[in-house]
Amino acid sequence: MPYDPSQTIGIEQQRKLAEALKQQSMTPMNGQMVGNTYVAPSPVQGLARLAQAYVSKKIGSKADETEKAAKIAKNKAYAEAMKTGNIDPSQAAMIDPQFGMSVWQMNQNKQAKIEAARQAELARQRFLQDQEASRIRSGLAVKGLEQTPQGGVKYIPGSPEEQQLKTKMADARDVALKAKEDARRVKMNAFRIIGGGTNPETGKPYPEHPGLEAATGTSAYFNKLMPASTDMAQAAKRITEIKEQMQAVGKNMMPGLGSMAVQEWPKVEALISQIDPTADTAIVKEKIKNAITAFDNFTKLAEKKYEGAYSGQFGQYPQFRLDGGTQGGQNNDPLGLR
């Protein structure tokens, strides 16, 4: 049973009652004189004294049992509190006042230890930072680096390490820019068929290709055998070319993108495969648009990979930004494709 401090009061009351009954049962039974006649004690009085003695013993035994159970519950509560380690001093005091004081002191010591450990960790981190800064200043950290006035580090201008970095950044930037240009070219060809985007020569959206309707839908079956017009043949050819271009560009990018490409390219391929010229014209346009959007997002992975690897160097080498260091001052997408 759970420990209840109020049980102590009940036990004391039971013991007092048992003692009173015991004393009454031990009082001698005296007869009395009625006139000149002595009247002996009644047998009923004897039975009453026996009953008092019996009840006294039972109450005493019950008090002993209750006290024993209370001690067990108290010890169990104490052990459980110590086991959890997260003890409320006020709850501990209900178990035992002295225990409550001990818990309060224990919690104070615990908090002091936590704070001491935190301060020690902060001191350790500061020491490591100072040690690393000292190593950098003495040229022991990374060859080819020097400390900046702001406390950072940078490559030493003209050092071999800087030249290696610039070569890597230039190569990676070329890959990202090629992906961007390939996506622009493929999307431009797509807009020349389905319409939309922005024609850099006119500044207006591309119109829908005049042969698209003839090259799609049920008429496409017959027009494959005998093209109805040059426009139709050109539209049919461009639909095929768009699918082939997206496949070629995506597969060329795969090795350089690693796990990102493994996850995303199958989604793009699935959308490319859904472009079916025999479907209605509106459906063909929608499928091309969906595939181009997914393809465009895929090619942007090359930009994200490049910026993720080298964006920390753009402050020292702004010429390696994908926008050429203009940070928005130059229009790198005149077709409005991105």
ABEGO torsion letter per residue (X at the ends): XBBBAAAAAAAAAAAAAAAAAAAAAABBBBBBBBEABBBBBBAAAAAAAAAAAAAAAAAAAAAAAAAAAAAAAAAAAAAAAAAAGBBBAAAAAAABAAAAAAAAAAAAAAAAAAAAAAAAAAAAAAAAAAAAAAAAAAGAABBGBBBBAAGBBBBBBGBAAAAAAAAAAAAAAAAAAAAAAAAAAAAAAAAAAAEEEBBAAAGBBBBBBAAAAAABEAAAAAAAABBABAAAAAAAAAAAAAAAAAAAAAAAAAAAAEAAAAAAAAAAAAAAAABBAABBAAAAAAAAAAAAAAAAAAAAAAAAAAAAAAAAAAAABAAABAAGGAGGABBABAAGAX
